[in-house]
């Protein structure tokens, strides 16, 4: 069941405050209330509200001061101001300070409830828009989970059971098995589906920057922080946060993440104020559960906290019966992209695909078919079109004038691995995870 939205109301007339509370609760909202600006400030600092309604003139802190405080701590949370002394000047001041709306007393309760509902929807859409902007290139290429194998059916059964709950889910599977796709499926089946899905790849972001990525920062928090920025936790408020490759997170940041999970609050970089957040967490790792628990670089208390509901995603080699379906699903995308509805895979091509090891799993399968479809000279893709390496070398020699393509590929690979290693600050384990190869291969490639 979807949670009620919480309205914070600060009004210094007790009879009017009671009226607001009764009408808002009758409309299905939860209400936090305060009868003066000082008490209101404490509630603002405590957080836990989705929208605020402040009286403009009160003893102590007035509505504008509470508005500014609320926008400072919760910039995405809408605030409505109301007053019995309406004027153009006060309305302009309120809007300049970030108010969603400004209404005059006596307040029509139906009108107020309408404004509150509109403001909440506007706030939700703003978060969705920000999350999509931040996460634009992280979307899975697939629209749905493809497969009829027993392993996939079992995973789908588990997803359907856990999706309606707020339980933290741990997806365990090799690189390329579609962990983000499954995370999105859980989100889309949950009561949070109308709110943002935000994904963070912990292995792709240097540990020194990951805290800022997750929690955001205040203006002036560090050199170059010219403006405040919402972190992924705030973008995912009332939605789902997906932490991919959580096993690569630095142990110091793991302690902060554990505290956020337990307290449902966090602190932006450079801010002394904690922020309340309502987020459903889904984590993923390409390590086995035992490796993650016994690694020595991952906190056991955090491991037990995130692994209450693990779902094992099978590698492609363990569900070969799904390969023809996956191949057709992938090829259908390229038929549309290439405007070639006749493009097909021959039986020999399908057989070839079924017999490969697919160390890169579905991601590797997608890339192999993509290349073959783009280079196809006819309407049929045969097994030879999928093999790739010899043709890559021919193309390098023909178009780039490279006489020793194999040596060139080796040097190019070495350079790229060194670049990834540099971005991972020399951490070979993280670099290997980013590249989708065993850590033991790093030295072999760069020597």
C-alpha positions as CSV (number, residue, x, y, z in Angstrom):
1,X,0.0,0.0,0.0
2,X,1.2,3.5,-0.9
3,X,2.3,5.7,2.1
4,X,0.3,8.8,3.0
5,X,1.9,12.1,2.1
6,X,2.7,14.3,5.1
7,X,1.8,18.0,5.3
8,X,3.6,20.2,7.8
9,X,1.2,23.1,8.9
10,X,2.5,26.0,11.1
11,X,-0.3,28.4,12.1
12,X,-0.5,30.4,15.3
13,X,-4.3,30.4,15.7
14,X,-5.2,27.1,17.5
15,X,-8.7,26.9,16.1
16,X,-7.6,27.4,12.5
17,X,-4.7,24.9,13.0
18,X,-7.2,22.4,14.2
19,X,-9.4,23.0,11.2
20,X,-6.5,22.6,8.8
21,X,-5.5,19.3,10.5
22,X,-9.0,17.8,10.4
23,X,-9.6,18.7,6.8
24,X,-6.3,17.5,5.5
25,X,-6.5,14.2,7.4
26,X,-10.1,13.7,6.0
27,X,-8.5,14.2,2.5
28,X,-6.1,11.3,3.2
29,X,-3.0,13.2,4.3
30,X,-0.9,12.8,7.5
31,X,-0.4,16.1,9.3
32,X,2.5,17.5,11.4
33,X,1.5,20.7,13.1
34,X,3.0,23.6,15.1
35,X,1.4,26.6,16.7
36,X,4.3,29.0,16.4
37,X,7.4,29.7,14.4
38,X,9.9,28.3,17.0
39,X,8.1,25.0,17.2
40,X,7.7,25.1,13.4
41,X,11.5,25.4,13.0
42,X,12.1,22.3,15.1
43,X,9.7,20.3,12.8
44,X,11.3,21.7,9.7
45,X,14.8,20.7,11.0
46,X,13.4,17.2,11.9
47,X,12.1,16.7,8.4
48,X,9.8,13.8,7.3
49,X,7.2,16.0,5.5
50,X,6.4,16.1,1.8
51,X,4.9,19.7,1.7
52,X,4.6,22.6,4.1
53,X,1.9,25.2,4.7
54,X,3.1,28.2,6.8
55,X,1.3,31.2,8.1
56,X,2.9,34.4,6.8
57,X,2.8,36.5,10.1
58,X,3.7,34.8,13.4
59,X,5.4,35.6,16.6
60,X,9.1,34.6,16.6
61,X,10.0,33.1,13.2
62,X,7.6,34.2,10.5
63,X,6.5,32.2,7.4
64,X,9.1,33.7,5.1
65,X,11.9,32.7,7.5
66,X,10.5,29.1,7.8
67,X,10.1,29.0,4.0
68,X,13.8,29.9,3.5
69,X,14.9,27.4,6.1
70,X,12.8,24.7,4.5
71,X,14.1,25.4,1.0
72,X,17.6,25.4,2.3
73,X,17.3,22.0,3.8
74,X,14.8,20.5,1.4
75,X,15.0,22.4,-1.9
76,X,12.7,20.1,-3.7
77,X,9.9,20.2,-1.1
78,X,7.1,22.6,-2.0
79,X,6.0,25.3,0.5
80,X,2.7,27.2,0.5
81,X,2.3,30.5,2.4
82,X,-1.0,32.0,3.6
83,X,-1.8,35.3,5.2
84,X,-4.8,37.4,6.3
85,X,-2.8,40.5,5.1
86,X,-2.5,39.8,1.4
87,X,-0.6,42.3,-0.7
88,X,1.3,42.3,-4.0
89,X,4.6,43.0,-2.2
90,X,4.2,40.1,0.2
91,X,3.2,37.7,-2.6
92,X,6.2,38.7,-4.6
93,X,8.5,38.3,-1.6
94,X,7.1,34.8,-1.0
95,X,7.5,33.7,-4.6
96,X,11.0,35.1,-4.8
97,X,11.9,33.1,-1.7
98,X,10.8,29.9,-3.4
99,X,7.1,29.5,-2.3
100,X,5.0,27.2,-4.6
101,X,1.9,29.3,-4.0
102,X,0.6,32.2,-1.9
103,X,-3.0,32.2,-0.6
104,X,-5.0,34.7,1.4
105,X,-7.3,34.0,4.4
106,X,-10.0,33.1,5.0
107,X,-8.8,29.9,3.4
108,X,-11.2,27.7,1.4
109,X,-10.3,24.2,2.5
110,X,-11.2,22.5,-0.8
111,X,-9.0,25.1,-2.6
112,X,-6.1,24.4,-0.2
113,X,-6.4,20.7,-0.6
114,X,-6.4,21.2,-4.4
115,X,-3.2,23.3,-4.2
116,X,-1.5,20.8,-1.9
117,X,-2.3,17.9,-4.3
118,X,-1.1,19.9,-7.3
119,X,2.1,20.9,-5.5
120,X,2.9,17.3,-4.6
121,X,2.4,16.1,-8.2
122,X,4.5,19.0,-9.4
123,X,7.3,18.0,-6.9
124,X,7.1,14.4,-8.0
125,X,7.4,15.3,-11.7
126,X,10.3,17.6,-10.9
127,X,12.1,14.7,-9.2
128,X,11.4,12.3,-12.0
129,X,12.7,14.8,-14.5
130,X,15.9,15.4,-12.5
131,X,16.4,11.7,-12.1
132,X,15.9,11.1,-15.8
133,X,18.3,13.9,-16.6
134,X,21.0,12.5,-14.2
135,X,20.4,8.9,-15.3
136,X,19.8,9.4,-19.0
137,X,22.6,7.1,-20.3
138,X,22.1,4.4,-17.6
139,X,18.9,2.9,-19.0
140,X,18.9,-0.7,-19.9
141,X,18.6,-1.3,-23.7
142,X,15.8,-3.8,-23.0
143,X,12.1,-3.0,-22.3
144,X,11.5,-6.3,-20.5
145,X,13.1,-9.4,-19.1
146,X,13.4,-12.0,-21.9
147,X,13.5,-15.7,-21.1
148,X,11.5,-18.9,-20.4
149,X,14.2,-20.9,-18.6
150,X,13.6,-22.3,-15.1
151,X,16.3,-20.0,-13.7
152,X,14.6,-16.9,-15.1
153,X,11.1,-18.0,-14.1
154,X,12.3,-18.5,-10.5
155,X,13.9,-15.1,-10.4
156,X,10.7,-13.5,-11.8
157,X,8.6,-15.3,-9.1
158,X,10.9,-13.8,-6.4
159,X,10.7,-10.4,-7.9
160,X,6.9,-10.4,-8.0
161,X,6.8,-11.4,-4.3
162,X,9.2,-8.8,-3.0
163,X,8.3,-5.9,-5.3
164,X,5.2,-4.7,-3.4
165,X,7.2,-4.5,-0.2
166,X,9.9,-2.0,1.0
167,X,12.4,-4.8,1.7
168,X,16.0,-4.1,0.6
169,X,16.9,-6.5,-2.3
170,X,20.4,-7.8,-3.2
171,X,20.8,-8.9,-6.8
172,X,23.7,-11.2,-7.3
173,X,25.0,-12.1,-10.8
174,X,28.0,-11.8,-13.1
175,X,28.7,-8.7,-15.1
176,X,26.2,-8.4,-18.0
177,X,23.4,-10.6,-16.5
178,X,21.0,-7.7,-16.4
179,X,21.0,-6.7,-12.8
180,X,19.8,-3.1,-13.5
181,X,17.0,-4.5,-15.7
182,X,15.8,-6.6,-12.9
183,X,16.1,-3.7,-10.5
184,X,13.9,-1.6,-12.8
185,X,11.4,-4.5,-13.0
186,X,11.1,-4.5,-9.1
187,X,10.6,-0.7,-9.2
188,X,7.9,-0.9,-11.9
189,X,6.0,-3.5,-9.9
190,X,6.2,-1.6,-6.7
191,X,3.9,1.1,-5.2
192,X,6.8,3.5,-5.8
193,X,6.6,3.1,-9.6
194,X,5.3,6.6,-10.3
195,X,8.4,8.1,-8.5
196,X,12.0,8.1,-9.6
197,X,14.2,5.1,-10.2
198,X,17.8,6.3,-9.7
199,X,20.9,4.1,-10.5
200,X,24.4,4.5,-9.3
201,X,27.3,2.3,-10.4
202,X,29.6,2.3,-7.3
203,X,32.5,0.8,-9.4
204,X,32.4,3.5,-12.0
205,X,32.8,6.5,-9.7
206,X,36.0,7.2,-7.8
207,X,35.6,6.6,-4.0
208,X,36.5,10.3,-3.3
209,X,33.5,11.4,-5.4
210,X,30.9,8.7,-4.6
211,X,29.8,10.3,-1.3
212,X,29.1,13.5,-3.1
213,X,27.2,11.6,-5.8
214,X,25.0,9.9,-3.3
215,X,24.4,12.7,-0.8
216,X,24.9,15.9,-2.8
217,X,26.7,19.0,-1.6
218,X,26.2,22.6,-0.4
219,X,27.4,25.6,-2.3
220,X,31.0,26.2,-1.3
221,X,31.5,22.8,0.3
222,X,34.8,22.4,-1.7
223,X,36.7,24.1,-4.4
224,X,34.6,24.2,-7.5
225,X,31.2,23.7,-5.7
226,X,29.7,26.9,-7.2
227,X,26.1,25.8,-6.4
228,X,24.3,23.3,-4.3
229,X,23.5,19.9,-5.9
230,X,21.0,17.2,-4.9
231,X,22.5,13.8,-4.4
232,X,21.0,10.5,-5.7
233,X,19.3,9.8,-2.4
234,X,17.3,13.0,-2.6
235,X,16.5,12.5,-6.3
236,X,15.1,9.1,-5.4
237,X,12.9,10.3,-2.6
238,X,9.7,8.2,-2.4
239,X,11.2,6.1,-5.3
240,X,13.9,3.5,-5.7
241,X,17.7,3.9,-5.4
242,X,19.7,1.2,-7.2
243,X,23.4,0.8,-6.0
244,X,25.1,-1.4,-8.6
245,X,28.4,-3.1,-7.7
246,X,28.0,-2.1,-4.0
247,X,30.9,-4.5,-3.2
248,X,33.3,-1.9,-4.7
249,X,32.2,0.9,-2.2
250,X,35.0,2.1,0.1
251,X,34.5,0.8,3.6
252,X,34.4,4.3,5.1
253,X,31.4,5.2,2.9
254,X,29.8,1.9,3.8
255,X,29.5,3.1,7.4
256,X,27.7,6.2,6.3
257,X,25.4,4.2,4.0
258,X,24.5,1.8,6.9
259,X,23.5,4.8,9.0
260,X,21.3,6.2,6.2
261,X,19.6,2.8,5.9
262,X,18.9,2.6,9.6
263,X,18.0,6.2,10.3
264,X,16.5,7.2,6.9
265,X,18.5,10.5,7.2
266,X,21.7,11.8,5.7
267,X,23.9,14.9,5.6
268,X,25.0,16.6,2.4
269,X,28.7,17.3,1.9
270,X,29.5,20.6,3.6
271,X,26.2,20.8,5.5
272,X,25.6,20.5,9.3
273,X,21.9,19.7,8.8
274,X,20.6,16.1,8.3
275,X,18.0,15.5,5.7
276,X,15.1,12.9,6.0
277,X,14.6,10.7,3.0
278,X,12.1,7.9,2.0
279,X,13.9,5.5,-0.4
280,X,13.6,1.9,-1.3
281,X,17.1,0.4,-1.7
282,X,18.1,-2.3,-4.3
283,X,21.7,-3.3,-4.3
284,X,23.7,-5.5,-6.8
285,X,27.0,-7.2,-6.8
286,X,28.9,-9.5,-9.2
287,X,30.5,-11.4,-6.4
288,X,29.1,-14.4,-4.6
289,X,27.4,-13.8,-1.3
290,X,30.2,-15.7,0.5
291,X,32.9,-13.6,-1.2
292,X,31.1,-10.4,-0.2
293,X,30.7,-11.4,3.4
294,X,34.2,-12.7,3.8
295,X,36.1,-10.2,1.7
296,X,37.4,-8.2,4.7
297,X,36.7,-4.9,2.8
298,X,33.0,-5.1,3.2
299,X,31.2,-4.5,6.5
300,X,29.4,-7.5,7.8
301,X,26.7,-5.4,9.5
302,X,26.0,-3.7,6.1
303,X,26.1,-7.0,4.3
304,X,23.4,-8.5,6.6
305,X,21.3,-5.3,6.3
306,X,21.2,-5.4,2.4
307,X,21.0,-9.2,1.9
308,X,17.7,-9.9,3.7
309,X,16.3,-10.8,0.3
310,X,18.9,-12.0,-2.2
311,X,18.0,-12.9,-5.8
312,X,20.5,-14.9,-7.8
313,X,20.6,-14.0,-11.5
314,X,22.0,-16.9,-13.7
315,X,24.7,-16.3,-16.3
316,X,23.8,-16.8,-19.9
317,X,25.7,-20.1,-20.2
318,X,23.3,-21.6,-17.6
319,X,20.2,-20.7,-19.6
320,X,21.2,-21.4,-23.1
321,X,17.6,-22.2,-24.0
322,X,16.9,-18.5,-23.7
323,X,19.5,-17.5,-26.3
324,X,17.2,-17.8,-29.4
325,X,14.6,-15.6,-27.7
326,X,17.2,-13.0,-26.6
327,X,18.8,-13.0,-30.0
328,X,15.5,-12.3,-31.7
329,X,14.6,-9.6,-29.2
330,X,17.9,-7.9,-29.8
331,X,17.7,-8.2,-33.6
332,X,14.2,-6.7,-33.6
333,X,15.7,-3.5,-32.2
334,X,18.3,-3.4,-35.1
335,X,15.6,-4.1,-37.7
336,X,14.0,-0.9,-36.6
337,X,17.2,1.0,-36.3
338,X,18.5,-0.1,-39.7
339,X,15.1,0.1,-41.5
340,X,15.5,-3.5,-42.6
341,X,12.5,-5.7,-41.5
342,X,13.9,-8.7,-43.4
343,X,17.1,-9.0,-41.3
344,X,17.2,-12.5,-39.8
345,X,19.6,-14.9,-38.1
346,X,20.2,-18.2,-39.9
347,X,19.8,-21.5,-38.1
348,X,23.6,-21.9,-38.2
349,X,24.0,-18.4,-36.5
350,X,21.5,-19.4,-33.8
351,X,23.4,-22.7,-33.2
352,X,26.7,-20.7,-33.0
353,X,25.3,-18.3,-30.4
354,X,24.0,-21.2,-28.3
355,X,27.4,-22.8,-28.2
356,X,29.5,-19.8,-27.0
357,X,30.7,-19.3,-23.4
358,X,29.4,-15.7,-23.2
359,X,31.7,-14.5,-20.4
360,X,30.1,-11.0,-20.8
361,X,26.6,-12.6,-20.7
362,X,23.6,-10.8,-22.2
363,X,25.6,-7.6,-22.7
364,X,28.2,-9.4,-24.8
365,X,25.4,-11.1,-26.8
366,X,23.8,-7.7,-27.5
367,X,27.2,-6.3,-28.7
368,X,27.9,-9.2,-30.9
369,X,24.5,-9.1,-32.7
370,X,24.7,-5.3,-32.9
371,X,28.0,-5.5,-34.8
372,X,26.8,-8.2,-37.1
373,X,23.6,-6.4,-37.9
374,X,25.4,-3.1,-38.7
375,X,28.0,-4.8,-41.0
376,X,25.5,-7.2,-42.6
377,X,25.7,-7.1,-46.4
378,X,22.5,-9.1,-46.9
379,X,19.3,-9.9,-45.2
380,X,20.7,-12.9,-43.4
381,X,23.2,-13.0,-40.6
382,X,25.2,-16.2,-40.7
383,X,27.6,-17.8,-38.1
384,X,30.6,-16.3,-39.9
385,X,29.1,-12.8,-39.5
386,X,29.1,-13.3,-35.7
387,X,32.6,-14.4,-35.2
388,X,34.0,-11.0,-35.6
389,X,37.8,-11.1,-34.8
390,X,39.1,-12.0,-38.3
391,X,36.8,-9.4,-39.9
392,X,37.9,-6.8,-37.3
393,X,41.5,-7.4,-38.3
394,X,40.7,-7.2,-42.0
395,X,38.9,-3.9,-41.5
396,X,41.8,-2.4,-39.4
397,X,44.3,-3.3,-42.1
398,X,42.1,-2.2,-45.0
399,X,40.8,1.1,-43.6
400,X,43.4,2.2,-41.1
401,X,46.5,1.0,-42.9
402,X,47.6,-1.1,-39.9
403,X,50.0,-3.9,-40.9
404,X,49.9,-5.8,-37.6
405,X,46.3,-5.5,-36.4
406,X,46.8,-8.0,-33.5
407,X,49.7,-6.0,-32.1
408,X,47.7,-2.8,-32.5
409,X,44.7,-4.3,-30.7
410,X,47.0,-5.5,-27.9
411,X,48.5,-2.0,-27.4
412,X,45.0,-0.3,-27.6
413,X,43.7,-2.7,-25.0
414,X,46.7,-2.0,-22.7
415,X,46.2,1.8,-23.0
416,X,42.5,1.5,-22.2
417,X,43.0,-0.7,-19.2
418,X,45.7,1.7,-17.9
419,X,43.2,4.6,-18.3
420,X,40.5,2.7,-16.3
421,X,43.1,1.8,-13.7
422,X,44.1,5.5,-13.4
423,X,40.4,6.5,-12.9
424,X,40.1,3.8,-10.2
425,X,43.2,5.3,-8.4
426,X,45.2,2.1,-9.0
427,X,42.6,-0.2,-7.4
428,X,42.9,-3.3,-9.6
429,X,39.9,-4.9,-8.0
430,X,37.6,-2.0,-8.9
431,X,39.2,-1.6,-12.4
432,X,38.6,-5.3,-13.1
433,X,35.0,-5.0,-12.0
434,X,34.5,-2.0,-14.3
435,X,36.0,-3.9,-17.2
436,X,34.2,-7.1,-16.4
437,X,37.4,-9.2,-16.2
438,X,39.2,-11.1,-13.4
439,X,41.5,-8.9,-11.3
440,X,44.3,-11.4,-12.2
441,X,44.1,-10.3,-15.8
442,X,45.1,-6.7,-15.1
443,X,48.8,-7.3,-14.7
444,X,48.8,-9.7,-17.7
445,X,47.3,-7.0,-20.0
446,X,49.4,-4.0,-18.9
447,X,52.8,-5.7,-18.5
